[in-house]
Amino acid sequence: MAKLKSIVEQLRAEVAEAEKRGMTRYQIAKLAGMRHIVLKRVADGEAIPRIDTAEKILNAIGRSLIIGTN
């Protein structure tokens, strides 16, 4: 579960950074092909996204999901 938590925290940080660069959550959601409410719940920490959903969000803001092993 620790890995999942770090992925979610990273995703939330990336969305916050995209917002600082001027993107809105609505724009990110539209680019990711999802409803705004889904992105809001993920970004606000109210939901844990599936991996494919996290990947869509990150791709929409120009980032990639990389899962490595230690």
LINJO-V678889 format. One line per field, one symbol per residue. phi: phi as a letter, one per 40 degrees, with the letter a starting at -180 (. if undefined). psi: psi as a letter, one per 20 degrees, with the letter a starting at -180 (. if undefined). burial: I if it has 24 or more other C-alpha atoms within 12 Angstrom, else O. A space follows every 10 residues. Layout:
BEGIN
phi: ???
psi: ???
burial: ???
END
This chain:
BEGIN
phi: .ccdcccccc cccccccccc chcccccccc ccgbcdcccd ccccgcabcc dccccccccc bgbbcbbbbc
psi: hgggghgggg gghhghghhh iiqrhggggg hikrqhhggg gghijiqoqr ghgghggghh jkrqoporq.
burial: OOOOOOIIOI IIOIIIOIOO OOOOIIOIIO OIOIOOOIII OIIOOOOIIO OOIIIIIIII IOOOOOOOOO
END
